[in-house]
Every structure is written in structure tokens, then in C-alpha cells.
């Protein structure tokens, strides 16, 4: 299958790499530094069980998605609208689109702009760009999507590539479950610049995370969303399964980039305000990360 990945960062390169390794024709659309390296050497997929250089197409332009049957949208939530505008002229009429993004509303935002079905995917993977054209995988990698005409085909496609994919009737709840994990870890990891395993050992961190989870669950309930499973147990499990992972928010701040905090703790804050549900801990975490973004922005250097 011809597959395109729009936003070839750590998430996009991992899944694109796994699909290419399974024999599919994959095109990465990303930043010039990474694109140049992939064109020259292939993508270096560096996992806990193997390393492989994978030759594939790479482009800095969204026209690289032409002819793709499956498009993975992996851009930051802050770039969703611009990604839709970039994709629109090049999408095949029968292409399947998956949103592999943080936050709970990206698929809805893409669908409103593109006027076609977008399937949200909940992503659980620990990966990072270790250098130009070099993606390092630290653990996990499973996906959750909702039922659709393509869901059975996609489940088989990803399974054959070594990526577990679950089809869930409660994808909204699964999206919120992932959002809650991000709200518990991302801002704290960014503020402290610590990986999850060390972060949770800090004094007062467990109690603070419990407060974040409680606020998020209250807002989800207020929106009529049923979040599956024991969220506190899931939060604890993240530190055990991804002890060396720095949050994407931490990586963004370390590079002086704008983060997705407005679509994580900021989303809970705004939704809570609309529902009349107080979210003071999420408010503080959101405010602190925004201040750190200001400190590290290019105009302040």
C-alpha cells in the first residue's frame, strides 16, 4: 500500500518506519534536515529489538501525499489547521485519513476543514528523534481507533507491521484516557526536564498527579464521556513502561519550540470553565508551561 506520513517527527517516523519495514511504500513529509537525511541514507529505525535503515520517499512538501491510500496526520495539534490546508489539494478521493495526534479534537477539526471522514487514533508510543533521519523507539507502540469501513483492514495492516491496533466502540473515552495521561505527565516533565521514571519519585508529585486526574475525570464526566479503566493505575503504569521517556512538551521546550500545552491541560481548563467545573491544578500547570515557552521563544534570546 502507498502510505504518506504528514508530520514526520518521532511519532510519524516510528509508524512510517514500521509500515515501510513491512513492505509498504511510505512517503515522509517533514522538515528539511530530516528529509535530507532520509533521502541520503534512508530512515534509521532504532528500536529495543532491532536497528534498520529503511529507504523511503521523503519530501518537505505536502504534495508527497499524492496517490496515498492511507495518510497519517502526525503534526502537532497547533498545526492542525495548516495541515488541513496543505493536504486538501493532494488527497486522493478514496484515501483513508488517520489523526495520530495528541488531544481529543484534532480529527473533528480536520474533518470540518476537509469535509471528509477523519478517524482519530489514540497513540501510545515512546519515541524521539535522536538525530536527522534517526528515530529511537523506547517502548510501546499500540494504537486505538474507532469502528469504520476501513477499521478491519487497518487493524490487519498495522498488525502485520508489528503494531497492535485495537478497534474500540468508545474511542472518545480512549482519547480522553490518553489526554489524562498527557495532562498528568507532560507539563511536569517539561517544567522539571525529567523523564517519567525520575519524575514520579519527586516529593509531592504523586499527590499532584492524583489531583490532575481527578479534575480531568470531572470534566470528562461533565462532557458526557465515559473514560474506561482505572486512570490512576494507568498513570502509574506509564512511569513503569516508559521510565526514560521525556514528554513531547519537555522536548519542545528544550528546543525552544511552541508546545501543545493549549490542547492538553489547556483543553481541560477551557472545558472546565465552560462547564463550571474548577480545574486549579491544570490551570497552574498550563500557566507555568506557557511562561516557560515565553522564556525560551526566539525573540527573548
N, C-alpha and C positions, 0 to 999 in steps of 0.2 A: 504494500500500500504506500502511496505517496503521502507523506505527513509533513506538516510545517509547524514550527515552534516559533511563535511571536513572543519575543522577550526571552532571549537565550541567556538567562542568568543561571544561578545554581539549581533552581527547580527545573527550568526548561531544559537545561543541558543534561541533567540526570535522566529525565524521562525520554528526551530525544535520543540520548545515548543508548539507553536500554532498548528502545524500539529499533534503532539502527543496528545494534548488535544482533537483534532477532531477524535481521534481513530486510527490513523496510527501508524505503528511500526517504531519508529525512533531510529537510532543509531548515537550518537555523537562521533566525533573523535576530541580530543583536548588535552590540557596539563594535566599532571598528577594530579595537585591539583584539577582541576575542575572535571576530570574523577572520582577520588576517591570519591568526594562529591556526584556526581550523582549516582554512583554505590551504595553508602551507603543510601542516603536519597531520591533520585530522583532529578530532576531539579526543583528548585524553580522559577516559572514564576511569577514575581511580577509586575502587571500592575496597571493602574489607576482605573480599574473596578473590578479586582479580583486578588487573590493570590492562587496559586495551586502548590502542589508538584506533579510532573509528573514522574512516574517510566519509565525508558527507558534504553536501552543499552548505554554503554559508553566505549570508548577504546582510547588508545594513539597511536594505530597503524592503518594505512590505510586499513589493511585487514578487518576492521569493515564495509567497504562499500560493501563487497561481498553479492551478492543477491539483492542489492538495485535496484529498478526500477527507482527511482529518486535520483540523487546525487546533493546536493547543495554545490558548492565550495565557501567557505566564508573566505578563507585565505587572508592575506594581499597581496597587489599587489607585494610586494618584494619577496613573497614566491610562486608565480605562477608556475615557472618552477619546483621547487622542489615538489610542489603539484602534477603536472602532472606525474612526475616520480614515486611518491608514489602511485598514483591511478592506473596507467596503468596495473599492473599485476592483479588487483582485479575487474575491471569493467566488468559488465555483457554486453554481446553484444547488448542487447536491452535497456540498461539503458539510461534515459534522463539525461542530464547534464545541470545545470544552473549555471552561474557565477554570484554570488551575491557579487561583489567586487567594490571598488572604482576605478575610472579611466575609460578610454574609449577603452583600447586594450587588456584586460585580456582574453576575450573569444577568440579573434584572436590568442593570444599567446598559450592558451590551445589547441585550435584546431590544430595549426601547430605541436604541440608536440604529441598529442594523435591520430591525423589522423581521427577525427570524429567530427560530428557537436556539437558545444557548443553554447547554447543560452545565450546571455547576458541579464542580468536583471538589471534594474535601481532600486535602493533601496532607499526608503525614510522612515527611521525609526530612532527614538531617543531612544537608549538603552545603557545600560552599565552593566558590570559585577560588581555587588555590593559585591561580595564575592565568595568563592569557590562554584560552583554549583548554584549560585544565579544571575539571570538576571533580571534587573529592566528596565521596559519599561516606557519612559517618554512621548511618543506620536507618532502619525502617524504610518506607517507600510505598506504603499501601495507599489506595485511592478509594473514595466512596462517591458514587454518583446516583442520581435518581433514575427511575424506570423511563425508558423511551423506546422508540422504534429501533434505535441503534445500540441499546444498552447491552444486549446479549453478545452482539458482535464485538463491542468494545471490551467487554469482560474477557472474552476469549483472546482477543488481540493482545491485551496487556498481560494476561496470564502467561501466554506463550513467550512474552518478553521478560518474564521473571518478576512482574509487577502485580501483586494481588489487587484485585478490584472488586469491591462489594457494591451490589445494586440495592439501594435502600428505599423503602417507601416513605421514610422520614428524613429526606435529605436536608430539609430546613433545620431539623433538630441536630443533624450531624454537623451542619455548617456552624450552628451556634456552639456546639461542643468544642469544635476547633477554635472558634473565636474566644471562648472562655480560656482555653489553654494559652492562647496568644496573649490575652489580657493579663493572665497570671504571671507569665514569664517575660514577654518581650520588653516591656518598659523597664522592669527591674534589671534584666540582663544588660540593657542599654545604659542605664544610669551607672551601674557598678562595673560595666565592661567585664563581666564574669560569665563563664559557661554555666550551664544549668546545675551540674553536679556540685560545684563550689557555691553557687548562689544559694541553694536551699539550706546550706549549713550556716548561713548568716543569722545573727541574733535577730529575732522578731520577724524573720522572713515568712515562716510558716503561718503565723497569725495573720500577717498582711495578705498573704495569698488566699487564705480562707475568707477574708473579708471581700476580696475581689470576686471570688467565686460566688459568694452569697449575693452580691449586688448584681452580677451578671444573670444569675438564675432568676432573680426577682424581675429583672427587665424582660428576659425571655418569656417568663410566665405572663407578664403584662401584655406581651405581643401575641399571646396565644400559641407559643412554640413549646412543644414538649421535648426537652433535652434528654436524650437517652443515657442510661447508665449512671454510675456513681462518679460525679465530676471531680470530687476531691481525690478519690482513688486514681482517676485518670491524670490529675495534676501531679500527684506523687510519682506515678509511673513514668512520666516524661523525664524526670531527673535520673531515673534508673536506666532508661533505654537510650537517652541522649546526653550522657554526663558531660561530654566535651563540646557540646554544641553551644555556640553563641547565637542569640536570636538574630533574625534578619534586621530588626531595629538596631541592635547593637552594632552589627556590621555596617549598616547605613551611616550611623553617627560617626563611627571610627573613620569612615571615608569622607566625611563632610557632606553626606548626601541627605536629602529630604527623606524622612521615613514614612511608613504607613500608619503612624500612630492615630491619625484622624479617623481611620477606618477600623481601628481596634478599640482601645479604651475610649477614644473619642466617639465612636459609634454608640457605645453603651451609655456614655454621658448624654449625648443628644437624645437618644431614645428614652432614657430615664427622665429627662426634663420634659419630653412630650407627654409622658405617661404620669408625671407627678411622682416618680419613684426616685428617691435620693441615691446618688452614687458618689459619695465623697472620696472614696479611695481611688476609684477610677479617675475622678477629676484631678486629684493630686498627681497621679502618675502621668496622665495626659499633659498636664501643665508643665511638669518637670522635663519631660522629653521635648516639648515644644521650646522650652528655654534652652536646652542643650542644642537643638537644631539652630537656633538663632546664634548661639555662641560659635558654632562651627561653620556657619554659612560663609561662602567666599567673600562677601562684602565686608565681613568682620575681620578678615585676615590682613 
